[in-house]
Amino acid sequence: MADQEIEEAVSRALDESPQRNFRETVDIAVNLRDLDLNDPSNRVDESIVLPEGTGQETSIVVFAEGETAVLAEEVADDVLDGDELADLGDDDDRAKDLAEATDFFLAEESMMQDIGRYLGTVLGPRGKMPEPVSPDDDIVEQVERLKNSVQLRSGERRTFHTRVGAEDMSAEEIADNIDVIIRRLHANLEKGPLNIDSVYVKTTMGPSVEVA
């Protein structure tokens, strides 16, 4: 259950957002402080499962062969085998387009070395290297988990953004998602809450409202 103040801030952001002819996402901006982000160990870079889902379609591509590929085809947006991976490695523009259009990648462990060789320079800088899948992992469960996940990635910037829902979700649902993110940051940042300067929530085109 999210803090009441978070829910009230979300309600304000939703209420003050002008009507648009498209479905807006809801995002938060996190402003960090007292962190040397030139040191990669201090940067935020992780995926978080949102308890109420993202409110949006999440694109997931799986690199796999055999039975894993067959199972993944039921739930993933696309499944690519070793030959298709090699073809991507020869087509930089297509690889970049795939990276931009895909939220998360998964890959069988046996293919990770080739992915690094063929796509490392494209996926690495974008923070989209695949999450490895072991032979014992349930690929369907992995994909379903990522469909409700968002990526938190600060890089060298003190301010970073992430999606927390959509405008047709309730303020309570969106607030629960924000609460999970803030708690994770408090747990993982070097000085916990002291490393967060402020957090704002807004719809795509609406005004920002301070959350914390």
Long-range contacts (C-beta under 8 A, 24 or more apart in sequence): 1-176, 1-179, 2-172, 2-175, 2-176, 2-178, 2-179, 3-175, 3-179, 5-211, 5-212, 6-175, 6-178, 6-179, 6-182, 6-211, 6-212, 7-171, 7-172, 7-175, 9-175, 9-201, 9-209, 9-210, 9-211, 10-171, 10-174, 10-175, 10-178, 10-201, 10-209, 10-211, 11-171, 12-209, 13-201, 13-202, 13-203, 13-206, 13-207, 13-208, 13-209, 14-167, 14-171, 14-174, 14-203, 14-206, 16-206, 16-207, 16-209, 17-167, 17-202, 17-203, 17-205, 17-206, 17-207, 18-205, 18-206, 20-204, 20-205, 23-166, 23-167, 23-168, 24-166, 24-167, 24-203, 24-204, 24-205, 24-206, 25-55, 25-56, 25-163, 25-165, 25-166, 25-167, 25-203, 25-204, 26-55, 26-163, 26-164, 26-165, 26-166, 26-167, 26-169, 26-174, 26-201, 26-202, 26-203, 27-161, 27-162, 27-163, 27-164, 27-201, 27-202, 27-203, 27-204, 28-161, 28-162, 28-164, 28-178, 28-181, 28-199, 28-200, 28-201, 28-202, 28-211, 29-159, 29-160, 29-161, 29-199, 29-200, 29-202, 29-208, 30-152, 30-154, 30-159, 30-160, 30-161, 30-162, 30-181, 30-185, 30-196, 30-199, 31-158, 31-159, 31-196, 31-197, 31-198, 31-199, 31-200, 32-154, 32-158, 32-159, 32-160, 32-189, 32-195, 32-196, 32-197, 33-158, 33-194, 33-195, 33-196, 33-197, 34-191, 34-194, 34-195, 35-158, 35-189, 35-190, 35-195, 37-154, 37-155, 37-156, 37-157, 37-158, 38-156, 42-190, 43-153, 43-154, 43-155, 43-156, 44-152, 44-153, 44-154, 44-160, 44-185, 44-188, 44-189, 45-127, 45-152, 45-153, 45-154, 46-151, 46-152, 46-184, 46-188, 47-104, 47-131, 47-146, 47-149, 47-150, 47-151, 47-152, 48-149, 48-150, 48-152, 48-180, 48-181, 48-184, 49-145, 49-148, 49-149, 49-180, 50-148, 50-149, 50-150, 50-164, 50-165, 50-177, 50-180, 50-181, 51-176, 51-177, 51-180, 52-165, 52-169, 52-173, 52-174, 52-176, 52-177, 53-147, 53-148, 53-165, 54-147, 54-148, 54-149, 54-150, 54-163, 54-164, 54-165, 54-166, 55-163, 55-165, 55-166, 55-168, 55-169, 56-163, 56-166, 58-103, 58-104, 58-146, 58-147, 58-148, 58-149, 59-101, 59-102, 59-103, 59-104, 60-102, 60-103, 60-104, 60-105, 60-106, 60-143, 60-146, 60-147, 61-98, 61-102, 61-104, 61-105, 61-106, 62-105, 62-106, 62-107, 62-133, 62-139, 62-143, 63-105, 63-106, 63-107, 63-108, 63-111, 63-115, 63-130, 64-106, 64-107, 64-108, 64-111, 64-133, 64-139, 65-108, 65-111, 68-108, 68-133, 68-139, 71-139, 71-140, 72-106, 72-139, 72-140, 72-143, 74-140, 75-139, 75-140, 75-143, 75-144, 76-106, 76-143, 77-102, 82-111, 82-114, 85-111, 85-114, 85-115, 85-118, 85-119, 86-114, 86-118, 88-118, 88-119, 89-117, 89-118, 89-119, 92-122, 95-119, 95-122, 96-122, 99-123, 99-126, 99-128, 100-126, 102-128, 103-146, 103-151, 104-128, 104-131, 104-146, 104-149, 104-151, 105-129, 105-130, 105-131, 106-130, 106-131, 106-132, 106-133, 106-139, 106-142, 106-143, 106-146, 107-131, 107-132, 107-133, 108-132, 108-133, 108-135, 109-133, 109-134, 109-135, 127-151, 127-153, 127-155, 150-181, 152-181, 152-184, 152-185, 158-197, 164-201, 167-203, 174-201, 178-211, 182-211, 182-212
